[in-house]
């Protein structure tokens, strides 16, 4: 019985660690994608503003 309990405990720990790692990876990927999108939007806005100001000037 003790061996079974130990095996179950090890399996539970491994599953929890894998889930945590997967969640962290997903969070990192989402953050990177959001940052890239925000940077692209900022660049587009800056370029548009600069174009307008250069046309007005």
PDB file of N, CA, C and O in Angstrom, chain B, residues numbered from 101:
ATOM      1  N   UNK B 101       0.827  -1.214   0.000  1.00  0.00           N
ATOM      2  CA  UNK B 101       0.000   0.000   0.000  1.00  0.00           C
ATOM      3  C   UNK B 101       0.856   1.256   0.000  1.00  0.00           C
ATOM      4  O   UNK B 101       0.552   2.226  -0.694  1.00  0.00           O
ATOM      5  N   UNK B 102       1.950   1.230   0.801  1.00  0.00           N
ATOM      6  CA  UNK B 102       2.812   2.417   0.861  1.00  0.00           C
ATOM      7  C   UNK B 102       3.389   2.707  -0.515  1.00  0.00           C
ATOM      8  O   UNK B 102       3.468   3.868  -0.917  1.00  0.00           O
ATOM      9  N   UNK B 103       3.798   1.660  -1.253  1.00  0.00           N
ATOM     10  CA  UNK B 103       4.372   1.863  -2.585  1.00  0.00           C
ATOM     11  C   UNK B 103       3.330   2.497  -3.502  1.00  0.00           C
ATOM     12  O   UNK B 103       3.645   3.407  -4.268  1.00  0.00           O
ATOM     13  N   UNK B 104       2.097   2.018  -3.424  1.00  0.00           N
ATOM     14  CA  UNK B 104       1.033   2.581  -4.265  1.00  0.00           C
ATOM     15  C   UNK B 104       0.833   4.057  -3.945  1.00  0.00           C
ATOM     16  O   UNK B 104       0.694   4.880  -4.850  1.00  0.00           O
ATOM     17  N   UNK B 105       0.818   4.390  -2.649  1.00  0.00           N
ATOM     18  CA  UNK B 105       0.639   5.788  -2.257  1.00  0.00           C
ATOM     19  C   UNK B 105       1.782   6.636  -2.793  1.00  0.00           C
ATOM     20  O   UNK B 105       1.547   7.739  -3.286  1.00  0.00           O
ATOM     21  N   UNK B 106       3.008   6.147  -2.706  1.00  0.00           N
ATOM     22  CA  UNK B 106       4.165   6.891  -3.195  1.00  0.00           C
ATOM     23  C   UNK B 106       4.064   7.092  -4.698  1.00  0.00           C
ATOM     24  O   UNK B 106       4.314   8.188  -5.202  1.00  0.00           O
ATOM     25  N   UNK B 107       3.694   6.023  -5.423  1.00  0.00           N
ATOM     26  CA  UNK B 107       3.575   6.136  -6.885  1.00  0.00           C
ATOM     27  C   UNK B 107       2.510   7.156  -7.256  1.00  0.00           C
ATOM     28  O   UNK B 107       2.720   7.992  -8.135  1.00  0.00           O
ATOM     29  N   UNK B 108       1.369   7.085  -6.585  1.00  0.00           N
ATOM     30  CA  UNK B 108       0.289   8.042  -6.866  1.00  0.00           C
ATOM     31  C   UNK B 108       0.750   9.459  -6.565  1.00  0.00           C
ATOM     32  O   UNK B 108       0.465  10.382  -7.328  1.00  0.00           O
ATOM     33  N   UNK B 109       1.461   9.636  -5.454  1.00  0.00           N
ATOM     34  CA  UNK B 109       1.938  10.968  -5.092  1.00  0.00           C
ATOM     35  C   UNK B 109       2.904  11.493  -6.148  1.00  0.00           C
ATOM     36  O   UNK B 109       2.831  12.657  -6.540  1.00  0.00           O
ATOM     37  N   UNK B 110       3.810  10.629  -6.607  1.00  0.00           N
ATOM     38  CA  UNK B 110       4.782  11.052  -7.630  1.00  0.00           C
ATOM     39  C   UNK B 110       4.058  11.427  -8.916  1.00  0.00           C
ATOM     40  O   UNK B 110       4.378  12.442  -9.535  1.00  0.00           O
ATOM     41  N   UNK B 111       3.085  10.618  -9.321  1.00  0.00           N
ATOM     42  CA  UNK B 111       2.331  10.916 -10.549  1.00  0.00           C
ATOM     43  C   UNK B 111       1.600  12.247 -10.412  1.00  0.00           C
ATOM     44  O   UNK B 111       1.601  13.056 -11.340  1.00  0.00           O
ATOM     45  N   UNK B 112       0.974  12.477  -9.254  1.00  0.00           N
ATOM     46  CA  UNK B 112       0.255  13.736  -9.041  1.00  0.00           C
ATOM     47  C   UNK B 112       1.218  14.909  -9.121  1.00  0.00           C
ATOM     48  O   UNK B 112       0.914  15.919  -9.755  1.00  0.00           O
ATOM     49  N   UNK B 113       2.384  14.785  -8.479  1.00  0.00           N
ATOM     50  CA  UNK B 113       3.367  15.874  -8.503  1.00  0.00           C
ATOM     51  C   UNK B 113       3.824  16.132  -9.937  1.00  0.00           C
ATOM     52  O   UNK B 113       3.918  17.285 -10.360  1.00  0.00           O
ATOM     53  N   UNK B 114       4.108  15.070 -10.683  1.00  0.00           N
ATOM     54  CA  UNK B 114       4.568  15.245 -12.065  1.00  0.00           C
ATOM     55  C   UNK B 114       3.490  15.936 -12.898  1.00  0.00           C
ATOM     56  O   UNK B 114       3.786  16.848 -13.670  1.00  0.00           O
ATOM     57  N   UNK B 115       2.238  15.498 -12.738  1.00  0.00           N
ATOM     58  CA  UNK B 115       1.145  16.121 -13.501  1.00  0.00           C
ATOM     59  C   UNK B 115       1.018  17.597 -13.145  1.00  0.00           C
ATOM     60  O   UNK B 115       0.851  18.438 -14.029  1.00  0.00           O
ATOM     61  N   UNK B 116       1.096  17.912 -11.861  1.00  0.00           N
ATOM     62  CA  UNK B 116       0.978  19.310 -11.437  1.00  0.00           C
ATOM     63  C   UNK B 116       2.123  20.127 -12.026  1.00  0.00           C
ATOM     64  O   UNK B 116       1.897  21.231 -12.519  1.00  0.00           O
ATOM     65  N   UNK B 117       3.341  19.607 -11.984  1.00  0.00           N
ATOM     66  CA  UNK B 117       4.488  20.341 -12.531  1.00  0.00           C
ATOM     67  C   UNK B 117       4.304  20.566 -14.029  1.00  0.00           C
ATOM     68  O   UNK B 117       4.548  21.663 -14.530  1.00  0.00           O
ATOM     69  N   UNK B 118       3.871  19.523 -14.747  1.00  0.00           N
ATOM     70  CA  UNK B 118       3.672  19.669 -16.192  1.00  0.00           C
ATOM     71  C   UNK B 118       2.609  20.720 -16.484  1.00  0.00           C
ATOM     72  O   UNK B 118       2.780  21.553 -17.374  1.00  0.00           O
ATOM     73  N   UNK B 119       1.506  20.680 -15.728  1.00  0.00           N
ATOM     74  CA  UNK B 119       0.438  21.670 -15.938  1.00  0.00           C
ATOM     75  C   UNK B 119       0.955  23.074 -15.679  1.00  0.00           C
ATOM     76  O   UNK B 119       0.675  23.990 -16.452  1.00  0.00           O
ATOM     77  N   UNK B 120       1.705  23.252 -14.602  1.00  0.00           N
ATOM     78  CA  UNK B 120       2.238  24.579 -14.271  1.00  0.00           C
ATOM     79  C   UNK B 120       3.173  25.052 -15.376  1.00  0.00           C
ATOM     80  O   UNK B 120       3.110  26.212 -15.781  1.00  0.00           O
ATOM     81  N   UNK B 121       4.040  24.171 -15.870  1.00  0.00           N
ATOM     82  CA  UNK B 121       4.973  24.560 -16.932  1.00  0.00           C
ATOM     83  C   UNK B 121       4.204  24.946 -18.190  1.00  0.00           C
ATOM     84  O   UNK B 121       4.523  25.949 -18.829  1.00  0.00           O
ATOM     85  N   UNK B 122       3.196  24.159 -18.549  1.00  0.00           N
ATOM     86  CA  UNK B 122       2.406  24.476 -19.748  1.00  0.00           C
ATOM     87  C   UNK B 122       1.719  25.817 -19.590  1.00  0.00           C
ATOM     88  O   UNK B 122       1.705  26.623 -20.521  1.00  0.00           O
ATOM     89  N   UNK B 123       1.143  26.067 -18.412  1.00  0.00           N
ATOM     90  CA  UNK B 123       0.462  27.345 -18.179  1.00  0.00           C
ATOM     91  C   UNK B 123       1.457  28.491 -18.295  1.00  0.00           C
ATOM     92  O   UNK B 123       1.160  29.512 -18.915  1.00  0.00           O
ATOM     93  N   UNK B 124       2.634  28.329 -17.703  1.00  0.00           N
ATOM     94  CA  UNK B 124       3.638  29.387 -17.780  1.00  0.00           C
ATOM     95  C   UNK B 124       4.047  29.649 -19.234  1.00  0.00           C
ATOM     96  O   UNK B 124       4.175  30.800 -19.650  1.00  0.00           O
ATOM     97  N   UNK B 125       4.248  28.577 -19.997  1.00  0.00           N
ATOM     98  CA  UNK B 125       4.636  28.747 -21.406  1.00  0.00           C
ATOM     99  C   UNK B 125       3.538  29.485 -22.163  1.00  0.00           C
ATOM    100  O   UNK B 125       3.823  30.388 -22.951  1.00  0.00           O
ATOM    101  N   UNK B 126       2.282  29.104 -21.927  1.00  0.00           N
ATOM    102  CA  UNK B 126       1.168  29.774 -22.613  1.00  0.00           C
ATOM    103  C   UNK B 126       1.130  31.245 -22.231  1.00  0.00           C
ATOM    104  O   UNK B 126       0.936  32.110 -23.085  1.00  0.00           O
ATOM    105  N   UNK B 127       1.315  31.530 -20.941  1.00  0.00           N
ATOM    106  CA  UNK B 127       1.289  32.928 -20.491  1.00  0.00           C
ATOM    107  C   UNK B 127       2.411  33.713 -21.161  1.00  0.00           C
ATOM    108  O   UNK B 127       2.194  34.834 -21.622  1.00  0.00           O
ATOM    109  N   UNK B 128       3.614  33.129 -21.218  1.00  0.00           N
ATOM    110  CA  UNK B 128       4.750  33.818 -21.835  1.00  0.00           C
ATOM    111  C   UNK B 128       4.458  34.079 -23.310  1.00  0.00           C
ATOM    112  O   UNK B 128       4.713  35.175 -23.810  1.00  0.00           O
ATOM    113  N   UNK B 129       3.922  33.069 -24.012  1.00  0.00           N
ATOM    114  CA  UNK B 129       3.622  33.247 -25.437  1.00  0.00           C
ATOM    115  C   UNK B 129       2.584  34.348 -25.630  1.00  0.00           C
ATOM    116  O   UNK B 129       2.722  35.189 -26.517  1.00  0.00           O
ATOM    117  N   UNK B 130       1.539  34.340 -24.793  1.00  0.00           N
ATOM    118  CA  UNK B 130       0.501  35.368 -24.910  1.00  0.00           C
ATOM    119  C   UNK B 130       1.093  36.749 -24.660  1.00  0.00           C
ATOM    120  O   UNK B 130       0.794  37.692 -25.392  1.00  0.00           O
ATOM    121  N   UNK B 131       1.931  36.876 -23.631  1.00  0.00           N
ATOM    122  CA  UNK B 131       2.539  38.174 -23.323  1.00  0.00           C
ATOM    123  C   UNK B 131       3.402  38.641 -24.488  1.00  0.00           C
ATOM    124  O   UNK B 131       3.350  39.809 -24.870  1.00  0.00           O
ATOM    125  N   UNK B 132       4.202  37.725 -25.058  1.00  0.00           N
ATOM    126  CA  UNK B 132       5.072  38.101 -26.186  1.00  0.00           C
ATOM    127  C   UNK B 132       4.223  38.557 -27.371  1.00  0.00           C
ATOM    128  O   UNK B 132       4.529  39.569 -28.002  1.00  0.00           O
ATOM    129  N   UNK B 133       3.154  37.811 -27.673  1.00  0.00           N
ATOM    130  CA  UNK B 133       2.297  38.191 -28.802  1.00  0.00           C
ATOM    131  C   UNK B 133       1.661  39.550 -28.557  1.00  0.00           C
ATOM    132  O   UNK B 133       1.616  40.385 -29.461  1.00  0.00           O
ATOM    133  N   UNK B 134       1.165  39.782 -27.338  1.00  0.00           N
ATOM    134  CA  UNK B 134       0.538  41.068 -27.020  1.00  0.00           C
ATOM    135  C   UNK B 134       1.550  42.200 -27.161  1.00  0.00           C
ATOM    136  O   UNK B 134       1.239  43.249 -27.725  1.00  0.00           O
ATOM    137  N   UNK B 135       2.757  41.989 -26.649  1.00  0.00           N
ATOM    138  CA  UNK B 135       3.787  43.028 -26.743  1.00  0.00           C
ATOM    139  C   UNK B 135       4.109  43.320 -28.204  1.00  0.00           C
ATOM    140  O   UNK B 135       4.236  44.483 -28.587  1.00  0.00           O
ATOM    141  N   UNK B 136       4.244  42.270 -29.031  1.00  0.00           N
ATOM    142  CA  UNK B 136       4.544  42.484 -30.442  1.00  0.00           C
ATOM    143  C   UNK B 136       3.424  43.257 -31.127  1.00  0.00           C
ATOM    144  O   UNK B 136       3.688  44.166 -31.914  1.00  0.00           O
ATOM    145  N   UNK B 137       2.158  42.896 -30.828  1.00  0.00           N
ATOM    146  CA  UNK B 137       1.027  43.595 -31.441  1.00  0.00           C
ATOM    147  C   UNK B 137       1.016  45.054 -31.008  1.00  0.00           C
ATOM    148  O   UNK B 137       0.807  45.948 -31.828  1.00  0.00           O
ATOM    149  N   UNK B 138       1.241  45.296 -29.718  1.00  0.00           N
ATOM    150  CA  UNK B 138       1.246  46.674 -29.221  1.00  0.00           C
ATOM    151  C   UNK B 138       2.358  47.465 -29.884  1.00  0.00           C
ATOM    152  O   UNK B 138       2.148  48.612 -30.278  1.00  0.00           O
ATOM    153  N   UNK B 139       3.546  46.870 -30.015  1.00  0.00           N
ATOM    154  CA  UNK B 139       4.650  47.572 -30.666  1.00  0.00           C
ATOM    155  C   UNK B 139       4.307  47.889 -32.119  1.00  0.00           C
ATOM    156  O   UNK B 139       4.593  48.987 -32.598  1.00  0.00           O
ATOM    157  N   UNK B 140       3.688  46.925 -32.833  1.00  0.00           N
ATOM    158  CA  UNK B 140       3.305  47.171 -34.219  1.00  0.00           C
ATOM    159  C   UNK B 140       2.306  48.315 -34.305  1.00  0.00           C
ATOM    160  O   UNK B 140       2.428  49.187 -35.166  1.00  0.00           O
ATOM    161  N   UNK B 141       1.307  48.315 -33.403  1.00  0.00           N
ATOM    162  CA  UNK B 141       0.306  49.383 -33.409  1.00  0.00           C
ATOM    163  C   UNK B 141       0.971  50.727 -33.146  1.00  0.00           C
ATOM    164  O   UNK B 141       0.677  51.715 -33.818  1.00  0.00           O
ATOM    165  N   UNK B 142       1.875  50.758 -32.157  1.00  0.00           N
ATOM    166  CA  UNK B 142       2.566  52.014 -31.833  1.00  0.00           C
ATOM    167  C   UNK B 142       3.359  52.499 -33.047  1.00  0.00           C
ATOM    168  O   UNK B 142       3.336  53.687 -33.369  1.00  0.00           O
ATOM    169  N   UNK B 143       4.060  51.579 -33.722  1.00  0.00           N
ATOM    170  CA  UNK B 143       4.848  51.977 -34.892  1.00  0.00           C
ATOM    171  C   UNK B 143       3.934  52.523 -35.981  1.00  0.00           C
ATOM    172  O   UNK B 143       4.239  53.547 -36.591  1.00  0.00           O
ATOM    173  N   UNK B 144       2.811  51.842 -36.230  1.00  0.00           N
ATOM    174  CA  UNK B 144       1.881  52.311 -37.267  1.00  0.00           C
ATOM    175  C   UNK B 144       1.349  53.693 -36.912  1.00  0.00           C
ATOM    176  O   UNK B 144       1.282  54.571 -37.772  1.00  0.00           O
ATOM    177  N   UNK B 145       0.966  53.896 -35.639  1.00  0.00           N
ATOM    178  CA  UNK B 145       0.431  55.200 -35.222  1.00  0.00           C
ATOM    179  C   UNK B 145       1.496  56.273 -35.374  1.00  0.00           C
ATOM    180  O   UNK B 145       1.218  57.356 -35.889  1.00  0.00           O
ATOM    181  N   UNK B 146       2.715  55.981 -34.931  1.00  0.00           N
ATOM    182  CA  UNK B 146       3.797  56.979 -35.036  1.00  0.00           C
ATOM    183  C   UNK B 146       4.052  57.321 -36.495  1.00  0.00           C
ATOM    184  O   UNK B 146       4.201  58.492 -36.843  1.00  0.00           O
ATOM    185  N   UNK B 147       4.103  56.302 -37.353  1.00  0.00           N
ATOM    186  CA  UNK B 147       4.341  56.573 -38.783  1.00  0.00           C
ATOM    187  C   UNK B 147       3.212  57.417 -39.353  1.00  0.00           C
ATOM    188  O   UNK B 147       3.470  58.357 -40.105  1.00  0.00           O
ATOM    189  N   UNK B 148       1.966  57.102 -39.013  1.00  0.00           N
ATOM    190  CA  UNK B 148       0.836  57.873 -39.521  1.00  0.00           C
ATOM    191  C   UNK B 148       0.913  59.320 -39.045  1.00  0.00           C
ATOM    192  O   UNK B 148       0.707  60.248 -39.828  1.00  0.00           O
ATOM    193  N   UNK B 149       1.215  59.514 -37.743  1.00  0.00           N
ATOM    194  CA  UNK B 149       1.305  60.879 -37.210  1.00  0.00           C
ATOM    195  C   UNK B 149       2.432  61.636 -37.895  1.00  0.00           C
ATOM    196  O   UNK B 149       2.261  62.794 -38.274  1.00  0.00           O
ATOM    197  N   UNK B 150       3.579  60.992 -38.055  1.00  0.00           N
ATOM    198  CA  UNK B 150       4.715  61.662 -38.706  1.00  0.00           C
ATOM    199  C   UNK B 150       4.360  62.015 -40.141  1.00  0.00           C
ATOM    200  O   UNK B 150       4.700  63.100 -40.612  1.00  0.00           O
ATOM    201  N   UNK B 151       3.676  61.111 -40.844  1.00  0.00           N
ATOM    202  CA  UNK B 151       3.275  61.415 -42.219  1.00  0.00           C
ATOM    203  C   UNK B 151       2.356  62.632 -42.249  1.00  0.00           C
ATOM    204  O   UNK B 151       2.531  63.519 -43.085  1.00  0.00           O
ATOM    205  N   UNK B 152       1.378  62.683 -41.342  1.00  0.00           N
ATOM    206  CA  UNK B 152       0.453  63.819 -41.341  1.00  0.00           C
ATOM    207  C   UNK B 152       1.201  65.114 -41.060  1.00  0.00           C
ATOM    208  O   UNK B 152       0.992  66.122 -41.736  1.00  0.00           O
ATOM    209  N   UNK B 153       2.080  65.079 -40.050  1.00  0.00           N
ATOM    210  CA  UNK B 153       2.799  66.304 -39.722  1.00  0.00           C
ATOM    211  C   UNK B 153       3.712  66.715 -40.872  1.00  0.00           C
ATOM    212  O   UNK B 153       3.830  67.903 -41.175  1.00  0.00           O
ATOM    213  N   UNK B 154       4.354  65.749 -41.512  1.00  0.00           N
ATOM    214  CA  UNK B 154       5.252  66.102 -42.617  1.00  0.00           C
ATOM    215  C   UNK B 154       4.449  66.670 -43.785  1.00  0.00           C
ATOM    216  O   UNK B 154       4.912  67.585 -44.465  1.00  0.00           O
ATOM    217  N   UNK B 155       3.235  66.127 -44.026  1.00  0.00           N
ATOM    218  CA  UNK B 155       2.402  66.665 -45.107  1.00  0.00           C
ATOM    219  C   UNK B 155       1.966  68.081 -44.748  1.00  0.00           C
ATOM    220  O   UNK B 155       1.979  68.961 -45.609  1.00  0.00           O
ATOM    221  N   UNK B 156       1.575  68.323 -43.483  1.00  0.00           N
ATOM    222  CA  UNK B 156       1.141  69.664 -43.090  1.00  0.00           C
ATOM    223  C   UNK B 156       2.304  70.645 -43.176  1.00  0.00           C
ATOM    224  O   UNK B 156       2.136  71.778 -43.628  1.00  0.00           O
ATOM    225  N   UNK B 157       3.485  70.205 -42.740  1.00  0.00           N
ATOM    226  CA  UNK B 157       4.633  71.109 -42.793  1.00  0.00           C
ATOM    227  C   UNK B 157       5.043  71.332 -44.242  1.00  0.00           C
ATOM    228  O   UNK B 157       5.995  72.066 -44.508  1.00  0.00           O
TER     229      UNK B 157
END
